[in-house]
Amino acid sequence: MRCYCLWAVLFLLSLTASARVRITVFNPDSEQRQEVVEVEAQALRKALGIGENSPFVLKNAAGQQQGYQITHDGKLLFFASVRPKQSWTVYAETGQPQNFKVWTRGSLYKIRKDDIAWENDRCAYRVYGPALQATGEKAFGIDVWVKNTPDLVLDYRYARDHRGNVVADSLRRLGLRAAADSAVQAMTFHLDHGYGMDGYGVGPTLGCGTPALMEGGRLILLYCYKSYQILDNGPLRFTVKLDFAANADGIVEHRIISLDRGSHFNKITVWYDHLTRPMTFCAGIVLNGNGDPWFGENFTAYADPTDRPDVHGSEIYVAALFPYHKVVMGKTPDGKNAVGMIKNYRGEKITYFAGAAWSLYDIPNFTVWKEIVRSCMECYSDRQRMLRESITVE
């Protein structure tokens, strides 16, 4: 199995009022690939001869409309599936696009103590907010909510879990403890009811991909986010910017996380303000259970046993990848997290990837997950060069 890394070229077919732009996506690999492809929206609009707010459509060779998204930073996104060493073409022209299936989305869930959670067709994730921090609960890392369906399920999970808690509280006030426990068991998102669950242990750890600083053997984790801004919200990419309150040393963290349709990995960019001295930057994954992490050059992966192996009997596969920076791989001083580390860090932007999969969905075992991780490392390392050198407008 492969991770995917396609690249696109725009061709202007006509300069008349009915201009049409051909966007050809190339697959240089010897295996099938599919992923979200991005090109500059401004370049496409210029080629079409239309303004910034003018509508347009994308069509395949049969004339079927294709879903797309314009991102906050001016990218045109569409999903491409391309055969080995072949190309695939879509055509852009003026017109009114129809509504398309939403593959990735996220939201603030105040009913669950200011969670921000997001998902795509592969997996779901969440970070913790001010309301949870106010309770004193120590939860720092990015959480994983596994799923076994491409459909969006977060709204349903949150609503059902909240309803179960409300019902249980009412029953307990009536002295019906057994009935209350049954209501929770039937509705909690911590158990799999046929479409996935929150079975990943986080707490005061890195969870799945959280960044941190280290100094003198001390792991410095900023608490829950202070403010947020959802920059993109589907149908093909979710992006959120998180800002954190200053810690006791005055350090402020900023984090941008994005997730595309079809991807097992979040793209995470982080930077810090007010570092008065160099520290060690790190990011990685928590090591729940007794298994050992798998380390490679600039990446690590792990088979998590879930928070209730006796109940779930499945594994959650997690990984952190660092294709753009030279990092030292290892464990945090407490041995609880596998990380990539950058020494003499002064607060500059660091971009890396972290994500997860479930053995009861599309990744059946850790061997397959390791191949995905290895392949994605190669792909991400090549993508910057390929996109920079290959996107042209003619």
WOZIPE-V363771 format. One record per backbone hydrogen bond with DSSP energy under -0.5 kcal/mol. CO is the residue of the C=O (numbers start at 1). NH is the residue of the N-H. If there is no record, write none. Layout:
co: <CO | CO>
nh: <NH | NH>
This chain:
co: <7 | 9 | 10 | 11 | 11 | 16 | 20 | 20 | 21 | 21 | 22 | 22 | 23 | 24 | 25 | 26 | 26 | 29 | 33 | 35 | 37 | 39 | 39 | 40 | 41 | 42 | 43 | 44 | 45 | 45 | 51 | 55 | 57 | 58 | 59 | 60 | 64 | 67 | 69 | 69 | 71 | 74 | 74 | 75 | 75 | 76 | 77 | 78 | 80 | 82 | 83 | 86 | 88 | 90 | 91 | 92 | 93 | 95 | 101 | 105 | 107 | 108 | 109 | 109 | 110 | 112 | 113 | 113 | 115 | 115 | 116 | 117 | 118 | 119 | 122 | 123 | 124 | 125 | 126 | 127 | 128 | 129 | 129 | 130 | 131 | 132 | 132 | 132 | 133 | 137 | 142 | 143 | 144 | 144 | 145 | 146 | 153 | 154 | 155 | 156 | 157 | 158 | 159 | 160 | 161 | 162 | 163 | 164 | 165 | 166 | 167 | 168 | 169 | 170 | 171 | 172 | 175 | 176 | 177 | 178 | 179 | 180 | 181 | 182 | 183 | 184 | 184 | 188 | 189 | 191 | 195 | 196 | 196 | 197 | 197 | 199 | 199 | 203 | 203 | 203 | 206 | 206 | 207 | 207 | 210 | 212 | 213 | 214 | 215 | 218 | 218 | 219 | 220 | 220 | 224 | 227 | 229 | 229 | 232 | 234 | 235 | 235 | 236 | 237 | 238 | 239 | 239 | 240 | 240 | 241 | 242 | 243 | 243 | 247 | 251 | 252 | 253 | 254 | 255 | 256 | 257 | 258 | 259 | 260 | 264 | 266 | 266 | 267 | 268 | 269 | 270 | 271 | 273 | 274 | 279 | 279 | 280 | 281 | 282 | 283 | 284 | 285 | 286 | 293 | 294 | 296 | 296 | 298 | 299 | 300 | 301 | 302 | 302 | 304 | 308 | 308 | 309 | 315 | 315 | 316 | 317 | 318 | 319 | 320 | 321 | 325 | 327 | 328 | 330 | 332 | 336 | 337 | 338 | 339 | 340 | 341 | 342 | 345 | 347 | 350 | 352 | 353 | 354 | 355 | 357 | 358 | 358 | 362 | 365 | 366 | 367 | 368 | 369 | 370 | 371 | 372 | 373 | 374 | 375 | 376 | 377 | 378 | 379 | 380 | 382 | 383 | 384 | 385 | 386 | 387 | 390 | 392>
nh: <26 | 24 | 394 | 13 | 22 | 19 | 13 | 14 | 23 | 92 | 11 | 24 | 90 | 9 | 88 | 7 | 28 | 85 | 82 | 80 | 78 | 41 | 76 | 44 | 45 | 46 | 47 | 48 | 49 | 50 | 54 | 95 | 93 | 66 | 91 | 63 | 60 | 79 | 71 | 77 | 74 | 41 | 42 | 71 | 77 | 39 | 69 | 37 | 35 | 33 | 86 | 27 | 25 | 23 | 59 | 21 | 57 | 97 | 103 | 119 | 117 | 110 | 112 | 115 | 113 | 115 | 129 | 132 | 109 | 117 | 127 | 107 | 125 | 105 | 147 | 120 | 145 | 118 | 143 | 116 | 225 | 132 | 133 | 134 | 135 | 135 | 136 | 137 | 136 | 139 | 208 | 126 | 146 | 200 | 124 | 197 | 157 | 158 | 159 | 160 | 161 | 162 | 163 | 164 | 165 | 166 | 167 | 168 | 169 | 170 | 171 | 172 | 173 | 174 | 176 | 175 | 177 | 180 | 181 | 182 | 183 | 184 | 185 | 186 | 187 | 187 | 188 | 191 | 198 | 193 | 148 | 193 | 195 | 146 | 199 | 201 | 307 | 140 | 141 | 205 | 142 | 210 | 209 | 286 | 284 | 282 | 220 | 280 | 218 | 215 | 220 | 221 | 213 | 222 | 245 | 243 | 231 | 241 | 239 | 233 | 103 | 104 | 261 | 234 | 259 | 231 | 232 | 242 | 257 | 229 | 255 | 226 | 227 | 250 | 247 | 273 | 244 | 271 | 242 | 269 | 240 | 267 | 238 | 263 | 356 | 268 | 354 | 258 | 352 | 256 | 350 | 254 | 252 | 276 | 281 | 345 | 214 | 342 | 212 | 340 | 209 | 338 | 288 | 295 | 301 | 298 | 299 | 322 | 296 | 320 | 294 | 304 | 318 | 316 | 311 | 312 | 313 | 317 | 359 | 304 | 357 | 302 | 355 | 300 | 353 | 327 | 329 | 341 | 339 | 335 | 287 | 332 | 285 | 330 | 283 | 328 | 281 | 279 | 272 | 270 | 268 | 321 | 266 | 319 | 317 | 361 | 363 | 364 | 369 | 370 | 371 | 372 | 373 | 374 | 375 | 376 | 377 | 378 | 379 | 380 | 381 | 382 | 383 | 384 | 386 | 387 | 388 | 389 | 390 | 391 | 392 | 10>
